[in-house]
């Protein structure tokens, strides 16, 4: 029996050890930083998923994740990734804090729940795919993000300026001052040297900054960003496969649809979030350009594939992806757990990067890849809620089908 102390803001108290996270059904309470109790280390044979790290059980048979605890008697603990008053413990199995000779092996529930790790085991990390993210930029001081931009460029990020551009007047840097772009970029392309966040951890990333803390997503900057990423303007990149946009406009301006059609004609894969709706609005609707035909429009589900009420419903919706309780990078390379169709679209883009990489290795051209991926997504399994039927993402099955 050890004397244990909670060392994070809040730690879930559970009636059983979950097999995967999130698992809100096993939560019976929350204990705060500084709470102490007598507990016993749970044996490895009694932990259903070793990737979830160590666990302790108290004298009342409540279970606690070891990453939020310190053993006051001097034993080892796990390192903490992220915690808070939510239903998800984002965890990492690692060494005793302060031992600089060991590197943690982080685990994100996205990677396990979507079986991304099984695709990685097939030597596929998206290494042949190139993704452009149109958002609020990235945290340039976060190596897991900046190295994705510098991937394959001699000299790294310092020589990869051609992969970054801002479309906001008066803003000269793609450095993220909101956190939104870093969060989405991390889900797509984080190098995962510190935390296992990025789905296509081997892909190359381009960054178009179309929103900052003083502005909002607008039709004009969305169009400018898409034209750049799709290679429609002189001097713009020509090698991007996927354009990921986690934002939109309620206005459909005249220039938007022709831009989308021109980008599609070049074989670009356009992945756009359908948008978060106001709780008082009708569920049917969405934002542009996600509402256009032929793009890949993405709504949000949870990890149980249940459609989320903050996500717009639309007959044009291509696929729904996890968007609730999503951990990724934020400002200054910190982490944050948030929800939204933005996160769902970024996750979808990361998965599509894995598919694109596989199909490029098989020798298919851009238009063939665009067609195959859209057809595969439209063949995804379906579910329904309140008479609304939607398709949901199954990455491993998609990968194996192509």
Secondary structure, 3 states (H helix, E strand, C coil): CEEEEECCCEEEEECCCCCCCCCHHHEEEEEECCCEEEEEECCHHHCCCHHHCCEEEECCCCEEEHHHEEECCCCCCCCCCECCCCCCCECEECCCCCCCCCCCEECCHHHHHCCHHHHHCCCCCCCCCEEEEEECCECCCCHHHHHHHCCCCCCHHHHCHHHEEECCCCCCCCECCCCHHHHHHHHHHCCCCCCCCCCCCCCEEEEEECCCCCCCCCHHHHHHHHHHHCCCCCCCCCCCCEEEECCCECCCCHHHHHHHHHHHHCCCEEEEECCECCCCCCCECCCECCCCCCCEEEEEECCCCCECCCECECCCCCEEEECCCEEEECHHHCEEEECCHHHHHHHHHHHHHHHHHHHHHCCCCHHHHHHHHHHHHHCCCEEEECCEEEEECCHHHHHHHC
